[in-house]
């Protein structure tokens, strides 16, 4: 039987992984060790890794402490992506720490942290990310809206939030995770070519055949706008590989 | 990960095709895409339905009798075009009892292998009884669209959940029911807990949801013997769940059951 692994990119980097427990349902083994094992099993080279509890903490510094400690034994494959809440005291120190730790990016969650993606906090965060050459990861949704716990009330990001973020500083580079097809199209074609060139989208929420959403977006938005992402530990990482294989 | 096509029989118990009355200019492309992806994945039988006009001339989940008939006719034509590769469900709207029963009779006479209930009437409603009774009499399974845990009304469908389907299954012990797309949205854990002791309801694994932990709970609550593999509208996620199942320590018999043997028995397929 033909082995089609050769059809996949030579080195896959997961841009949408996290570790840690989730308050609204049990995630099986959401640990760095399990993530490394899955990367190895599936042929994924490395992962950008955030910290699930930091989505819900007020003081994300404590979550970043935990993330950096957890990932320390695995830094050759797991690159920490700390959380930054620009509406909370001390956020500048967290972003400086991310730079000092060699992190590729930081994550922020406007809907969970309660700040306006078009407001002053985002502008300040965007400027600091650009100055320090850190990418900024925005997450449209954590879980499918049809299955959320009744206390999980933070809204999805809007396309307007991402458009505002990319306009906040012309040096900011964004990775947007868990966006669906309509969201990608809205923001891509609602941005200037210069703005769109600073946006990357992970593939976690884009579907394959028979609608062929990812293949269609490759044609309309451009293959180079998309990065590999699994949304571990929420989702089966196999799904990112099967959709890549089916997108051609 | 091995991305070679699956070896041996593989039955997709939850597929859909489009037709020219769906109001989509790309309907033939989407059908071709399903078949091409199926070949890539290794699907040897697509068991499919057409839900009326899929919203073009009546709502997807409340299809008019005219659209139900047109969709079923289109489904039969696709089955005839791909003998052995595609099998068909008869879609019915149980609010039109006489029409629903006539459609089932006609479809089964022309080789359809199951009954598809969308979300036109809550699964626990008495209007589903004649449909379930006829399916039991003819020995064909009923695939029931559900929302995994009904907590409120939602637009454009009269949603049912596993508890509702369990009520129907209890009234029709001789019928075989399939709870649709455990990954199709909602609280899948609720469905699986609800079905743990309902022996005549099987669970199809289709849907866009690929939550970690879902397959483990499927095995814990209903067991491999009541699981059926499927894709619905996202074939990539169906394939991912198939590959994940292969890493969970199941023996060959259990895996083959999920892949095709249980479906072959329920739908009386010669594979």
Contacts between the chains, C-beta under 8 A, distances in Angstrom:
chain1	res1	chain2	res2	distance
A	1	B	4	4.6
A	1	B	5	6.9
A	1	B	7	6.5
A	2	B	4	6.0
A	3	B	2	6.8
A	3	B	3	7.4
A	3	B	4	5.3
A	4	B	3	4.7
A	4	B	4	6.1
A	5	B	1	7.5
A	5	B	2	7.5
A	5	B	3	5.8
A	7	B	3	7.4
A	8	B	3	7.5
A	25	B	189	7.3
A	25	B	213	7.5
A	26	B	213	6.3
A	27	B	212	6.2
A	27	B	213	6.7
A	28	B	212	5.4
A	28	B	213	4.8
A	28	B	216	6.6
A	41	B	1	7.3
A	41	B	247	7.4
A	42	B	1	4.8
A	43	B	1	6.4
A	144	B	185	6.1
A	144	B	208	7.9
A	144	B	209	6.5
A	146	B	147	7.3
A	146	B	148	7.9
A	146	B	185	3.7
A	146	B	186	5.1
A	147	B	148	7.2
A	147	B	185	6.5
A	147	B	186	5.3
A	147	B	187	5.4
A	147	B	188	7.3
A	147	B	209	7.6
A	207	B	208	6.2
A	207	B	233	7.4
A	207	B	234	4.4
A	207	B	236	6.3
A	207	B	237	7.3
A	208	B	37	7.0
A	208	B	234	6.5
A	208	B	235	5.9
A	208	B	236	3.3
A	208	B	237	8.0
A	209	B	33	4.6
A	209	B	34	6.1
A	209	B	36	7.2
A	209	B	37	3.6
A	209	B	235	4.6
A	209	B	236	7.0
A	210	B	30	4.5
A	210	B	31	7.2
A	210	B	33	4.3
A	210	B	34	4.1
A	210	B	37	6.8
A	210	B	233	7.2
A	210	B	235	6.7
A	211	B	30	6.7
A	211	B	33	7.8
A	211	B	233	6.7
A	211	B	234	7.8
A	212	B	33	5.6
A	232	B	212	7.6
A	233	B	212	5.8
A	234	B	211	6.5
A	234	B	212	6.5
A	235	B	210	4.8
A	235	B	211	6.3
A	235	B	212	6.3
A	236	B	210	4.3
A	236	B	211	7.6
A	236	B	212	5.8
A	236	B	215	8.0
A	236	B	240	5.2
A	236	B	241	6.9
A	236	B	244	5.0
A	238	B	1	6.2
A	238	B	210	7.6
A	238	B	239	7.9
A	238	B	240	4.0
A	238	B	241	7.8
A	238	B	243	4.7
A	238	B	244	5.2
A	239	B	210	4.4
A	239	B	236	6.3
A	239	B	237	5.4
A	239	B	240	3.7
A	241	B	1	5.3
A	241	B	3	6.7
A	241	B	240	7.5
A	242	B	3	7.1
A	242	B	236	4.6
A	242	B	237	7.5
A	242	B	239	4.2
A	242	B	240	4.6
A	242	B	243	6.9
A	243	B	236	3.9
A	243	B	237	7.9
A	243	B	240	8.0
A	245	B	3	4.7
A	245	B	40	7.5
A	246	B	37	5.6
A	246	B	40	6.4
A	246	B	235	6.8
A	246	B	236	5.2
A	246	B	239	7.5
